[in-house]
Amino acid sequence: MAYTSNENHNDFAEPGGESALRRAHKGNRRNQPCPTCREPNKLTPKDVDLGYQCNACAREAEGGF
């Protein structure tokens, strides 16, 4: 699924923060497991489409930052 740059910019869960995860809302619920740690309800369908993992796994993969 393709997203426009404007949609991506306005759709972050933590705009200006460290997380790349997308905002959860009625049409994009946080109901998907992380593909790395398998914890349930960590990602939205958009996060999965974009190939993301949960924030904890992303921090660990990036050296704990």
C-alpha positions as CSV (number, residue, x, y, z in Angstrom):
1,M,0.0,0.0,0.0
2,A,1.4,3.4,-1.0
3,Y,1.1,6.5,1.2
4,T,1.6,10.1,0.2
5,S,4.4,12.1,1.9
6,N,1.8,14.3,3.5
7,E,-0.1,11.3,4.9
8,N,3.2,9.9,6.3
9,H,4.2,13.2,7.9
10,N,0.9,13.7,9.7
11,D,0.4,10.1,10.6
12,F,3.2,9.4,13.1
13,A,2.2,8.2,16.6
14,E,4.8,10.6,18.1
15,P,5.3,13.5,15.7
16,G,8.8,14.9,16.3
17,G,9.7,11.9,18.5
18,E,12.0,8.9,17.9
19,S,9.3,6.4,16.9
20,A,8.5,5.7,13.3
21,L,5.3,3.9,14.2
22,R,2.0,5.2,12.8
23,R,-0.8,6.7,14.8
24,A,-3.5,4.3,15.9
25,H,-7.1,5.3,15.2
26,K,-10.4,3.7,14.4
27,G,-9.2,2.6,10.9
28,N,-5.7,1.7,11.9
29,R,-5.8,0.0,15.3
30,R,-2.7,-1.2,17.1
31,N,-3.7,-4.8,16.8
32,Q,-0.7,-6.5,15.1
33,P,2.2,-8.4,16.7
34,C,5.8,-7.2,16.4
35,P,7.5,-9.5,13.8
36,T,10.7,-9.6,15.9
37,C,9.6,-10.1,19.5
38,R,6.1,-11.4,18.6
39,E,4.4,-9.3,21.4
40,P,0.8,-8.8,20.5
41,N,-0.9,-5.4,19.8
42,K,2.4,-3.6,19.2
43,L,1.8,-2.4,15.6
44,T,-0.9,-1.0,13.4
45,P,-1.6,-2.5,9.9
46,K,0.2,0.5,8.4
47,D,3.3,-0.3,10.5
48,V,3.2,-3.9,9.2
49,D,2.7,-2.7,5.6
50,L,5.8,-0.6,6.0
51,G,7.9,-3.4,7.5
52,Y,8.3,-1.9,10.9
53,Q,9.0,-3.6,14.3
54,C,8.0,-2.3,17.8
55,N,9.9,0.6,19.4
56,A,11.7,-1.6,21.9
57,C,13.0,-3.9,19.1
58,A,13.9,-1.0,16.9
59,R,15.9,0.6,19.7
60,E,17.7,-2.7,20.4
61,A,18.5,-3.1,16.7
62,E,19.9,0.4,16.5
63,G,22.2,-0.2,19.4
64,G,20.0,0.7,22.4
65,F,19.5,4.4,21.5
